[in-house]
Amino acid sequence: MQEIQNLVTIISETQTYFRQQAQKQVNIGLTLRNWFFGFYIVEYEQKGKDRAVYGENLIQNLSKLLGEKHLKGFSAVNLRMYRNFYLCYPEIQQSVTVELYLNDFQQNKILQTVSAKLMADQNHAENNEIVISQSATGKSISDIEKMINHLSFTHIIELIKQDSETKRSFYQWQSTDNSWSVRELQRAVNSMLYERTGLSFDKEKVIENQKKQLPILPEDFFKNPYILEFLELKQETDYSESDLEQAIINHLQTFLIELGKGFCFEARQKRITFDNTHYFIDLVFYHRILKCNILIDLKLGEFTHADSGQMNMYLNYYNENEKQENDNPPIGLILCAGKNENLVKYATANLTQHVFVSKYLINLPNENDLKKIIEEEQKKFI
């Protein structure tokens, strides 16, 4: 009986694997198809020129003519989206994935414009070797490959909505490296994760340093505020710190996304003891990029000077008793409902360890309010 159960398990796992592979190929094909649609439209608009002169009625007329052929998915909105996709990611033409897909279709009319043929000739140059390094726009082609192979076109729709190249790269990189679902990507965008990530103004440099694994500052991984609307706690309802902690544990996956890249959960209510007196650290994480423990203390009310003293005690203990040989000193994060910036400044000055104090919001504020909070936080570092 056990043998046949093993057979059932193997067949079931194989079915799941190939179903996922089939879905992946469908997603890749859909992404590349839509990119080519955008490419054709821009090529038609440019008519061999460096700059496109957009025909006022082209999109509407094209949508109408394609509709007359009973082709679906070619509304004016979709056609503009395909065009925007190509304009945002022209370097996809250098992708190995495109090359592999087109190998079977070279006899067809997929690449029939002059510039497209030049593209193909360039890709086949130098003994048919494709250089996977840096595109003409400065984007990493390896990152483009990851995007094509790991993100659905629904992800890409969210990416091309972003209003700057750096912001788009940030969400693209976060989505591929953290295997975000579309819903997780949308939540990150809606909660302005890009604006809240790190205290550095040069976010492009932060992103590149993380990719290249160059030395980076702890400040680049902490933000203010943290948005915890997924905990589903009501502002008007009384709840305790233990309720807040339990809600975080119940939604740990989303909380890790909110914390950001590199955080790994280790423990809750970590006990440390001095002369038979016990103290409990609310949450303990390990940061695989900073290579140190992150100790989190949860506070329902306003930050007080005693909070920083308690956290410094936790950090000193961890530094002496828990830190491994190759670890960096631990970092403390105090999450509180409110804080006075001057009090934070004087309470955390000259501490022997890094201590960050951030507000948490259990409801996602409107965009203008959130922008004000972020701007106030950034003013401190001008």
N, C-alpha and C positions, 0 to 999 in steps of 0.2 A: 504493500500500500504506500509505503514511504517513497519507493522508487517512482511510482506513477505521479505522486505529488511533486517530486522533484522535476519530472518531465513537464507537468502543468506549469510550474514556476518558470522554467526555462522558456517555454513557448510564450507565456504571458509577458515576460521581460523582453523577449525578442520582438513580439508584436508592438509593445510600447516604444521600443527603440526605433523600429523602422517607421512607425507612424510619426514619431517626432522628426525623423530625418526627412520624410516626405513633406511634412508641414514646413520644415525649414527650407526645402527647395522651392516650395510654392511661394514662400515669403521673399526669397532671393529673386526669383523670377519676376514677381510683382514689382519689387523695388526697381530692378533694372529696366523692366518694360516702361515704367512711369518716367524714369530718367530719360530714356530714349524719346518718349513723347515730347518731353520738355526740350530736348536737344533739337528735334525736328522743327519745333515751333520757333525757337530762337534762330536756327539756321535760316528758316524762311524769312523771318523778320529782318535778319542782317543782310541777306542777299550778298554774301561774300565780304561785307564791310566789317570793320572792327567793332562798330557800335550798332546796336539794334535801333531801328526807327520803328516804334510800335505802330502798327496799323490800327486805327481806332476801332474798326469793325472786324478785324481778323478773328478774334476769339469767338465772337458771336456767330459769325458766318461759318467758321470751322465747326463749331458745336452743332449748328443746324444741319450742315452737310453730312456730318458723321451720323447724326440722328436719323437722317433719311436713309442711311444704309443699315438702319436698325442695330447700330452699335451702342452698347450701354457704357456708362461711366465717363461720358465725354460732355458733361455739362460745362458751361462757361466757367463756373467756379473751379471744377476739376482741372480744366485745361490751364487756367492761370496757376493753379497749384503745381502742375507738372512743369510749367515754364519756370516757376520760382525754384523748384527742386533743382533743376539743371543749373540755374544761375547761382544757387548757393553752393553746389557741389560739382563744378565742372571737372574737377580732378578725378572723378569716378572713371573717366575714360582711361586712366592709367592703371585701373584695378586689374589684378590677375583674374578676379572672378568674371569680369566682363570678357576678358580674353578667352577664358574657358567656355563661357556660354556661346561666344560667337564662333568658335572653332567649328561647330556643327552647322552653322548657318551662313558661312561665307559665300555660298553660291546664291543665297537669297538676296533680297534688296534692303537688308537692314542698314548696311553702310553704303549709301549710294551718292551722298553729297561729296563734293571735292574735298572739303575740310575733313570729313569723316574718313575718306580714303587716305588722306595724309596722316591722320591719326593712326590708322591701322598700319601704314607703312612704317611710321616712327616706332610703333610698338614692336614691329617685327625686325627692326634694325638691330645691328650688332649681334648677328647670329641668333636672331629670334629671342634674345634675352630681354626681359622687362626689368628695369631698374626700380625696385621698390624702396624708395627713400623719401624724397621730399618733392611735393608737387610744385608747380609754378606759383601757386598761391601761398606756398609756405606750409601747407598742411601735411601731416605725416600720412603717407599712403597706407602704411600699416594700420593706422587708425581708421582710415576709410574702409579697408578690408574688414576690420572688426565690425564696423557699423553695418555694412552690407550683409554680413554673415550672421549677426546676432540681433539686429533690431528689425522689427516689422516696419512696413511703410506707415502704419499708424503712429509709431514712434517718430518717424522722420517728419510727419506732418507737424508734430509738436516742435521739432527742432527748427524747421524752416520758419516758424512763426516768430522766433527770437529776433530781437532788433539789433543785435551786434554779433560779429564773428566770434569774439571771445566768449560771449554768453552761450552761443550755440555750441562751441567746442566744449565748454564746461559741461553742459547737460548731455552732450553726446558721449563724452568720456565717462561721466558718472553712470550713465545708462548702461554702457557696455561693460564697464568694470564691475558694476554691482548687480548686473542682470535685472535691472528694473523692469517691472511691468509698465504698460502704458499708463495705468492708473497711478503708479508710484511716480512716474515722470511728471504727470500732470499735477500731482500734489506738490512736488518739489518746485515746479514753476509757479504755481498759484501762491505758495508760501514764500516766494522770492528767495529760494535757497541760495542762488548765485550771489545776491546782494548781501546775504547774511553770513556767507561762508568766509571765515577769516577776517582779520582786521586790516589786511593789506589792500591798498588801492590798486596795486599792480597784479590783478588777478591772473592775467595771461602768464606772467612770470611764475606765479605760484603753481599754476597748472603744469607748466613746462618743467619746473623743478621736481614736481612730484612724479612726472612721467620719467624723467631722467634719473630719479632717485638721488637728487642732489640734496645737500643739507638744507633743511627747511626749519622755520620757526614754529614753536608750539602755537603761537597766535594765529597761524594760518588754519588751524583746525577747530577753533572755537568761535562761536558767534553769539550775537545778542540781538533779538530775543530767540529763544527756542519756542517753536510752535507745537503745542501738544493737544491740538483739537481732537486728534484721533483717540484720546483717552476717554472721550465722551463724558467728562465731568462737567457738571452744571455750576456756573459761577455762583448762583444763588443758593446752592445746596452746601450745607456744612459737610466737610470731609477732613479726615486727619492725614498726617504725613504717611502713615501706614497705608491708607486708602490710595494716596497718590503713588506710592511705591508699588502697590499691588497692581494698580492700573497700568503702570509702565511694564511690569513683568508680563501682564496679560497681552500687551501689545508690543512685545519686545522687538519683533522684526521691524515694525514701523518706527519704533524709537531709535533703533540702530541706524535706520535711514536718515532720521532727523539729526542724529549726532554727526553723521558724515562718514567719510571714507576712513577705514582702518580700525574702527572700534570693534573689539571682541568682548563679549560678556564673560565675566569670570564668576562673580558672586554677588549675593545680596545679604544685607545684615552681617557683614564680615566682622567677627568678634576679635577685639584686641583687649588684652588684660594687663593692668598694672596693680600689683599688690592686692589681688582678689577683687579689684574693681573692674567691671566690664564696660567696654564702650563698643558701639556698633556702627560701622560705616554702612550707609544706606545701600550704595551700589559700587561695585568694583569692576572696571573694564581694563583690558590691555589694548594698547594702541600699537599695531604691528608696524606702522611707519615711523612713529616717534620712538618706538621700542621702550615703552615705559608703561607702568600702571596709571590708570586714571581713576581717581577716587571722587565719587559724586555724593554730595550731601544735599538732601532735599529740605527746603524750608517753605512753610505755608505763607508766612508773613514777610515783612520787610527784613532785609539784610541788617545784621547788627555786628558790632566789632567783635563780639564773643564768637561769632560764627567763623571768622577768619582765624582766630586763635585755636579753636577746636580743630579746624582743618589742618592748620600747620602742625599740630600735634600728631594727627593721623599720618601726615606725610613724613614727618621725622621718623615715626615708628616704622613705616613701610620702607623708608630708605635704608634703615639699619637692619631690619629683620626679614623683610620679604623680597627685596630687590635681588634679582639674580645677577650673576657675574657680568653678563654683557648688557644688562639693562641700563637705561638712563634713569635719573632720579624721577620719582613719581610726580604727577601733576594733580592738583585739586580743582574741582569744578563745583561751585556752590550755586545751585539752582533755587532761586527765590521768587516770590510773587512781586517784589518791588525792591528798589535799591536807591540810596542817595549816593550820587557819584562822588561827592567829596568825602563821605564816610568810607566808601570803598577805597578811594585813593589812599587815605591815611591809615586805614586798617590793614591794608595789604602791602604797604610800602616796606621795603627792607626785610621782607620775609625770606627765610633761607630757601624756600621752595616756590615753584610757580603755583599761584592760586588765581583762578578766574572766577568772576562773579557775574552771572547772567540771569536775566529775568526769563520766566517762562509764561506763556500765554495759553490758557486752556481753550480759548476761542480764537479763530483766525480773524484778525481785524480787517477792515477794508483796506484797499491798496494804499490810499493816501495816508491813513494812520500808520500803516506799517512802514511806509517810506520815511515818515517823520521820525519814527523810532530808530531806524537804521541811520539816518542822517545825523541824529543826535549822538549816536554811538561813534560814528566815524569822526565827528568833530574833535573828539578827544585825541585823535592821532594826527591831526594836521600840524 
